[in-house]
């Protein structure tokens, strides 16, 4: 069978040679995927890279055995049939998307690849009444189950406690650099820099509606500014801080959230009540920032509290004074 258009074949339409050709192309694809994982992980996670290199070599061995079986039964010419040509065949996640996953998620993705392929062959074997086809599909299902067992044994070989600990530390560091650090900077900027305009507007007008609009504009404007600034300041290639898009998103969103925290209370129509709630939110925000700095950035809590709480209180006081003036 030769695929000649966008229509996808049902598995029931395939003969034994087609199923064998599909298995061969799938083994080729999976070997390439595992080698791409290894290349992606080699610099930061050498143990996991070695794991995926070994898995790719196993896929190569299975492909050679399948090709030998095809030569024995059907000859030298293997039909051009790939997973995307067959309806219901498990798809593979694009590699550009996998690049954005963490190390544990990549390992889980590899396990899912093996389980999906095994399940597909098992279900297909149950649907066929032809004995030889049923045997072929059962053999393929057993081979995929063996791949999953191999992945477990290879993980035990390559990923001892020391390697797992080292990779966990690397992943934690990358998480902090890519998400926590820019998000924290955004939260600090949004929480502190919007205090003065929001409370100045509140005490100058005494109008909760106008105060909310000022806070909304200040928060969104600051979020956009911080997001673009973070994304444009460093592409992450040399610093290793990760994707500028991720960092810009973290910074921009958290800046906006930081400002909206004490702007939203002014949706309450009663001015005194809204202001009391906003001041309570500010208190929680500033202490939460100090805790995050201590938890993820290893900043001594007293120093973080001094920087954030005292600094924020000064900005808040400035906004109130300007508003009354």
C-alpha positions as CSV (number, residue, x, y, z in Angstrom):
1,X,0.0,0.0,0.0
2,X,1.3,3.5,-0.9
3,X,-0.1,6.5,0.8
4,X,-1.3,9.0,-1.9
5,X,-3.3,11.7,-0.3
6,X,-4.5,13.4,2.9
7,X,-7.0,10.6,3.7
8,X,-5.9,8.5,6.6
9,X,-6.2,4.7,6.4
10,X,-7.9,2.7,9.1
11,X,-5.8,0.1,10.7
12,X,-8.3,-2.5,9.5
13,X,-7.3,-1.6,5.9
14,X,-3.7,-2.6,6.4
15,X,-2.2,-5.9,5.4
16,X,0.6,-7.7,7.3
17,X,3.3,-6.1,5.2
18,X,1.8,-2.6,5.8
19,X,1.8,-3.2,9.6
20,X,5.4,-4.3,9.5
21,X,6.3,-1.3,7.4
22,X,4.5,0.9,9.9
23,X,6.4,-0.7,12.8
24,X,9.7,-0.1,11.0
25,X,9.1,3.6,10.3
26,X,7.8,4.0,13.9
27,X,11.0,2.5,15.3
28,X,13.0,4.9,13.1
29,X,11.0,7.9,14.4
30,X,11.4,6.9,18.0
31,X,15.2,6.4,17.7
32,X,15.5,9.9,16.3
33,X,13.3,11.3,19.0
34,X,15.4,9.7,21.7
35,X,18.6,11.0,20.2
36,X,17.1,14.5,20.1
37,X,16.3,14.2,23.8
38,X,19.9,13.1,24.4
39,X,21.2,16.1,22.5
40,X,18.8,18.5,24.3
41,X,19.8,17.2,27.8
42,X,23.5,16.4,27.3
43,X,24.9,19.7,28.7
44,X,22.8,19.9,31.9
45,X,21.7,16.3,32.4
46,X,24.4,13.9,31.2
47,X,23.1,10.9,32.9
48,X,19.6,11.2,31.3
49,X,21.3,11.9,28.0
50,X,23.1,8.6,28.3
51,X,19.8,6.9,29.1
52,X,18.2,8.2,25.9
53,X,21.3,7.3,23.8
54,X,21.0,3.7,25.0
55,X,17.2,3.7,24.3
56,X,17.9,5.0,20.8
57,X,20.4,2.2,20.2
58,X,17.7,-0.4,21.3
59,X,15.2,1.1,18.9
60,X,17.9,0.8,16.1
61,X,18.3,-2.9,17.0
62,X,14.5,-3.5,16.9
63,X,14.3,-1.7,13.5
64,X,17.1,-4.0,12.1
65,X,15.2,-7.1,13.3
66,X,12.0,-5.8,11.8
67,X,13.7,-5.1,8.5
68,X,15.2,-8.6,8.5
69,X,11.7,-10.1,9.1
70,X,10.3,-8.0,6.2
71,X,13.1,-9.1,3.9
72,X,12.4,-12.7,4.8
73,X,8.6,-12.5,4.3
74,X,8.0,-9.8,1.7
75,X,11.3,-8.9,0.1
76,X,13.5,-5.8,-0.1
77,X,11.0,-3.1,-0.9
78,X,9.4,-1.6,2.2
79,X,6.1,0.3,1.6
80,X,6.2,4.0,2.5
81,X,3.8,4.1,5.5
82,X,4.2,6.3,8.5
83,X,2.2,6.9,11.7
84,X,0.6,10.1,10.4
85,X,-0.9,8.0,7.5
86,X,-3.0,5.8,9.8
87,X,-6.0,6.9,11.8
88,X,-5.6,6.3,15.5
89,X,-1.9,5.6,15.5
90,X,-0.3,7.3,18.5
91,X,1.2,10.6,17.5
92,X,4.4,12.0,18.8
93,X,4.7,15.4,20.5
94,X,6.7,17.9,18.3
95,X,10.3,18.2,19.5
96,X,10.1,22.0,19.7
97,X,7.3,21.6,22.3
98,X,9.3,19.0,24.2
99,X,12.2,21.5,24.4
100,X,10.0,23.5,26.9
101,X,9.4,20.5,29.2
102,X,11.3,19.7,32.4
103,X,13.6,16.7,32.7
104,X,11.0,14.6,34.6
105,X,8.3,15.4,32.0
106,X,10.6,14.4,29.2
107,X,11.3,11.0,30.9
108,X,7.5,10.6,31.3
109,X,7.0,11.5,27.7
110,X,9.4,8.7,26.7
111,X,7.5,6.2,28.9
112,X,4.2,7.4,27.3
113,X,5.6,6.8,23.8
114,X,6.3,3.1,24.7
115,X,3.0,2.6,26.4
116,X,1.0,4.1,23.6
117,X,2.7,2.0,20.9
118,X,2.2,-1.2,23.0
119,X,-1.5,-0.4,23.6
120,X,-2.1,0.3,19.9
121,X,-0.6,-3.1,18.9
122,X,-2.5,-5.0,21.6
123,X,-5.9,-3.5,20.6
124,X,-5.1,-4.1,16.9
125,X,-4.3,-7.7,17.7
126,X,-7.6,-8.2,19.4
127,X,-9.5,-7.0,16.3
128,X,-8.0,-9.2,13.7
129,X,-9.1,-12.7,12.9
130,X,-6.1,-13.7,10.9
131,X,-3.8,-15.9,12.9
132,X,-0.6,-14.8,11.3
133,X,-1.5,-11.1,11.6
134,X,-2.6,-11.6,15.2
135,X,0.7,-13.2,16.0
136,X,2.6,-10.4,14.3
137,X,0.7,-7.7,16.2
138,X,1.2,-9.6,19.5
139,X,4.9,-9.8,18.9
140,X,5.0,-6.1,18.3
141,X,3.0,-5.4,21.5
142,X,5.5,-7.6,23.4
143,X,8.4,-5.7,21.9
144,X,7.0,-2.4,23.0
145,X,6.4,-3.7,26.5
146,X,10.0,-4.8,26.5
147,X,11.0,-1.3,25.6
148,X,9.2,0.1,28.6
149,X,11.0,-2.5,30.9
150,X,14.3,-1.5,29.2
151,X,13.6,2.2,30.0
152,X,13.2,1.3,33.6
153,X,16.3,-0.8,33.8
154,X,18.4,1.8,31.9
155,X,17.1,4.5,34.3
156,X,18.3,2.4,37.2
157,X,21.7,2.0,35.5
158,X,22.3,5.6,34.6
159,X,20.3,7.5,37.2
160,X,21.7,6.6,40.6
161,X,21.0,8.7,43.6
162,X,24.0,11.0,43.0
163,X,22.9,11.6,39.3
164,X,19.3,12.2,40.3
165,X,20.3,14.6,43.0
166,X,22.6,16.5,40.7
167,X,19.9,16.7,38.0
168,X,17.2,17.8,40.5
169,X,19.5,20.6,41.7
170,X,20.1,21.7,38.1
171,X,16.4,21.6,37.3
172,X,15.6,23.6,40.5
173,X,18.2,26.2,39.6
174,X,16.7,26.5,36.1
175,X,13.2,26.9,37.5
176,X,14.4,29.7,39.8
177,X,16.2,31.5,37.0
178,X,13.5,31.2,34.4
179,X,10.3,31.6,36.5
180,X,10.9,32.6,40.1
181,X,13.5,35.3,39.7
182,X,11.7,37.3,36.9
183,X,8.3,36.6,38.5
184,X,9.5,37.8,41.9
185,X,11.0,41.0,40.3
186,X,7.7,41.6,38.6
187,X,5.7,41.0,41.8
188,X,7.9,43.4,43.7
189,X,7.7,46.0,41.0
190,X,3.9,45.7,40.6
191,X,3.3,45.7,44.3
192,X,5.5,48.5,45.2
193,X,5.6,50.8,42.2
194,X,1.8,51.0,42.0
195,X,1.3,51.9,45.7
196,X,1.9,55.6,45.2
197,X,-0.4,56.2,42.2
198,X,-3.2,54.1,43.6
199,X,-3.3,55.5,47.1
200,X,-2.6,59.0,45.8
201,X,-5.7,58.7,43.6
202,X,-7.7,57.2,46.4
203,X,-7.0,60.0,48.9
204,X,-7.1,62.8,46.3
205,X,-10.5,61.8,44.9
206,X,-12.2,59.7,47.6
207,X,-13.8,58.0,44.6
208,X,-13.5,54.2,44.5
209,X,-14.4,53.9,40.8
210,X,-11.7,56.4,39.7
211,X,-9.2,54.8,42.0
212,X,-9.8,51.4,40.5
213,X,-9.4,52.7,37.0
214,X,-6.1,54.3,38.0
215,X,-4.9,51.1,39.6
216,X,-6.0,49.0,36.6
217,X,-4.2,51.2,34.2
218,X,-1.0,51.4,36.3
219,X,-1.0,47.6,36.8
220,X,-1.5,46.6,33.2
221,X,0.9,49.3,32.0
222,X,3.6,48.2,34.4
223,X,3.0,44.6,33.5
224,X,3.5,45.2,29.8
225,X,6.6,47.3,30.4
226,X,8.2,44.8,32.7
227,X,7.4,41.9,30.5
228,X,9.0,43.5,27.4
229,X,12.0,44.7,29.4
230,X,12.7,41.3,30.8
231,X,12.3,39.5,27.5
232,X,14.5,42.0,25.6
233,X,17.2,42.3,28.3
234,X,18.7,38.8,27.9
235,X,18.1,36.0,25.3
236,X,19.3,33.4,27.9
237,X,22.1,32.0,25.7
238,X,25.0,33.1,27.7
239,X,23.4,33.6,31.1
240,X,21.6,30.3,31.0
241,X,18.4,31.9,32.4
242,X,16.2,30.2,30.0
243,X,13.6,31.3,27.4
244,X,13.1,35.1,27.2
245,X,9.5,34.5,26.4
246,X,9.0,32.5,29.6
247,X,10.8,35.1,31.7
248,X,8.9,38.0,30.1
249,X,5.6,36.2,30.7
250,X,6.5,35.5,34.3
251,X,7.6,39.1,34.9
252,X,4.7,40.7,33.1
253,X,2.0,38.6,34.7
254,X,3.3,38.9,38.2
255,X,3.8,42.7,37.8
256,X,0.2,43.0,36.8
257,X,-1.0,40.7,39.7
258,X,1.1,42.7,42.2
259,X,-0.6,45.9,41.2
260,X,-4.1,44.5,40.9
261,X,-3.9,43.1,44.4
262,X,-4.5,46.5,46.0
263,X,-6.5,47.9,43.1
264,X,-9.3,45.3,43.1
265,X,-10.5,46.2,46.6
266,X,-11.7,49.6,45.1
267,X,-14.4,47.7,43.3
268,X,-16.1,47.9,46.7
269,X,-18.2,51.1,46.5
270,X,-17.7,52.2,50.2
271,X,-14.4,54.2,50.3
272,X,-13.4,53.4,53.9
273,X,-14.1,49.7,53.5
274,X,-12.2,49.5,50.2
275,X,-9.2,51.3,51.6
276,X,-9.0,49.1,54.7
277,X,-9.1,46.0,52.5
278,X,-6.5,47.5,50.2
279,X,-4.1,48.3,53.1
280,X,-4.6,44.7,54.4
281,X,-3.7,43.3,51.0
282,X,-0.6,45.5,50.8
283,X,0.5,44.1,54.2
284,X,0.0,40.5,53.0
285,X,1.7,41.2,49.6
286,X,4.9,42.7,51.1
287,X,5.4,39.9,53.6
288,X,4.7,37.3,50.9
289,X,7.4,38.8,48.8
290,X,9.8,38.7,51.7
291,X,8.9,35.0,52.2
292,X,9.5,34.2,48.5
293,X,12.8,35.9,48.6
294,X,13.9,33.9,51.6
295,X,12.5,30.6,50.2
296,X,13.8,30.7,46.7
297,X,16.5,33.3,46.6
298,X,18.1,32.4,50.0
299,X,17.9,36.0,51.1
300,X,17.9,36.2,54.9
301,X,14.4,36.9,56.0
302,X,15.2,40.0,58.1
303,X,17.0,41.6,55.1
304,X,14.2,40.7,52.7
305,X,11.7,42.2,55.1
306,X,13.7,45.3,55.5
307,X,14.1,45.8,51.7
308,X,10.5,45.1,50.8
309,X,8.4,46.0,53.8
310,X,10.2,49.2,54.7
311,X,10.6,50.2,51.1
312,X,7.0,49.5,50.3
313,X,5.8,51.4,53.4
314,X,7.8,54.5,52.3
315,X,6.2,54.3,48.8
316,X,2.8,53.9,50.4
317,X,3.3,56.8,52.7
318,X,4.4,59.0,49.8
319,X,1.3,58.1,47.9
320,X,-0.9,59.0,50.9
321,X,0.8,62.3,51.5
322,X,0.6,63.3,47.9
323,X,-3.1,62.3,47.8
324,X,-3.9,64.4,50.9
325,X,-1.8,67.3,49.5
